[in-house]
Amino acid sequence: MPTKLILADDHPLLLNGTKEFLEKLGYHIIYTAIDGQEAYNSIIKLNPDIAILDFDMPKLNGLEIAEEIVRKNITTKIIILTLHKQEALLNEVGKSIHGYITKDSAMQELEACINTIKSGKTYISSKLSNSIHFDTSNSENFELTVSEIKILKYLNENLSSNQIAEELFISKRTVEKHRSNIIKKLNLDSSNQNALIIWLKNHPEIFNK
């Protein structure tokens, strides 16, 4: 009996491409959705074996759907696709989600991911399993958002706040807010304007994993 799948992505081209790819492999796509609410409703109604969900969708994101599925004791397994690595999602593998891969490797890994989940195991893309975990001697494990990690990477490349704002198409004020949040999470001296730069120089390994 073919595995019944539901797909959800708010980008029609990506949605159709994934659908065609999986159908060629023999999977039965019983529904496709273009927003999170539609995806959630279809899971409740059709009870697929697996739902492959884009993380960033209107109305409900993929993780919100997965958490609600768990609360309702629905047996559908959830695979999340994202454009970027997110530590918060890594922590949900084995809890509310069963598979987590990036869109740029989806065609190479989706079949392996589905087969792994069908065997009762969880699946994390090799790219994602090598995500950055930040540990410091004066704090327990903590997490930075995707935006904060981007800010750190640009600071590590010696870009100024103005240059980072231009790269990310955001305001300088937003960059400074991110920098302030990172400093708090790292327990650094907020009165030292170069605190983050110094921290990065003392932790050259974090972007070399």
N, C-alpha and C positions, 0 to 999 in steps of 0.2 A: 504494500500500500504506500503510495507516494507521500512524502512529507508535505503537510499543508503549511503554507507560509502566507503571512501578511507583510507587505512592504509599506513603509511610510517615509516620504521625503518631500519637502516643499519645493524642490527643484525638479520639474517634470522631466528634463533630459536625463538626469541622474536616476530618477525613479524608473523611467522606461528602459534605460540601459541595464540597470540591475535586474529588472523583471525579465528581459530577453535573455540575459546571461544565465539566470537560474533556470528558466524554462528549458533552455538547451541542455542543461544538465539533468533534466527530468523531474525537477521540483514542481509542485502544484501551487501556483500563486492564486489564492482564493480571493484576495482583495488588495487594492492599492489605495493609499490615502495620501493627501497632500497637506494635512495639518495634524497636530497632536490630538485634538479632540476627536476628529474623524477616525484616527488610528485606534484610539482607546475604545470608542464605541464599537468598531468592527471586531476588536479582540473580544469584547464582552459578548457580542452577538454570535460570532463564528467560531470562537475557541480554537484558533490555529495551534499547530504544534510549536511553531516558532514565529515570533514577530521580529522583523529586522527594521529598526527605527533609527532615523536620523536624530542626533541629539538635539540640534538647534532647530525647532519647528515652532510655528505660531500656535498660540492657545495653550498647548502643553508640550513640554520638551520630552525627549525620550526617557530621561531618568524619572521624571514625574509620573509618566505612564507606568514605568516598571514598578515604582514604589506603590502605586495604586493597585496594580495587578497582584502584588504580594499581599496587600491588606485584604483583598477580596478572595484570597486563596485560589486564584485562577492558575491552572497548570501550564499555561503558555510560557515558553522560555523566551527570554528577551536578548537580542543582540543589538548593541548600540554602535552606530557608525558616527565618526566625528571627523572634522577637518583637522583638529589640533589635539594634542595630548592634554588630558585633564586628570590631575591626580585624584580629584574627588570621585571620578568615575572608576578609576582603578580600584579604589577602596570598596566599590559596590559589587565588584565581580565576586560571585559566590553568595551574594546577599540578594539584591533585587535584580541584578542582571547576570547573564550567563556567558555572554561573549562581548568583547570590546575590540574593535579594529578601526583603523583610520581609513578614510575614503580613498586615499591614494594607493592603498594596498588591498582594497576590497575584492577586486576581481581575482587577485592571486590567493587570497586567504579565506574567502567566504565559504567555499565548499569544505575546506578543512575545519573551519569554525563550526559549521552546521553538523558535520559528522562527529566532531568532538563532543558537542552538546548533546547529540542524540545518544552518545555512549554514556551519558551521565556525568561528564566532566565539564569544566569551564575552559574558556579559551581567551587568551590575551595575545594580541599581535606582538611579535618580537620587538617591533619598534616601540610599542607602548610599555612593554615590560622593562625597557631600558630608560624609562622616564626619570626625570630628576627628582630625587628625594633629598630634602634639605635637613641636615642634622647639625646641630651646633653643641658645643660643650656646655653652654649655659641655658639650653632650653631642650624640651622634649621635642618629639617629631612635630612638625607643623607643615602647613601646606600654603603654597602661593597659587594665586589664580593664574590662568593663562596670560592675562594682560600683565600681571606683575612679573611673570617670567620673561615676557618679551621686553619689558622695561629693563630688567636686569641684564639681559643679553646685549641690548644696545649700550647700556652703561659700560659693560665689559669691553665693548668695541670703542670706548672713549667718545661716544656721542653725547652732546649736551642735551638738556631738557628741550630746548628749541628744536634741535635736530630730530630728537625722538618724536616730538609732536608732529613734525612734518612727515616722518616715515609712517606713523600710525594714523595720520589724518585726524588727530585729536588736538585739543588745546594744550598749551603749556601748563595751564592750571591743573588739567586732568593728570598730566604726567607727574607733576609735583605731588598731587594727592596720592597717586600710586606709590611714589617714592616714600612718602610719609608712612603709608600702610606697611610697606616692606620693612622699613626701619623699626616699626613697632613689633612686627612679627619676629624680627631677628634680635630684638632686645638691644638695639644699638643706641648710641648716644645721639639723641635728636638735635642737640645743640651743635653738633659737629657736621658741617655741610659736606665734608668729604667722607663721612662714616661709611656710606655704601661702597664708595670707590676703594677704600681701605679694606673693607670686608671682602670684596671681590678679589683683590690682590692676594689676600690671605687664603682664599679658597679657589685656586685656579682649576681644581679638579672638577668642579660642578658642571662645567659645560664640555667636559672631555670624556664623558662616560659613553 
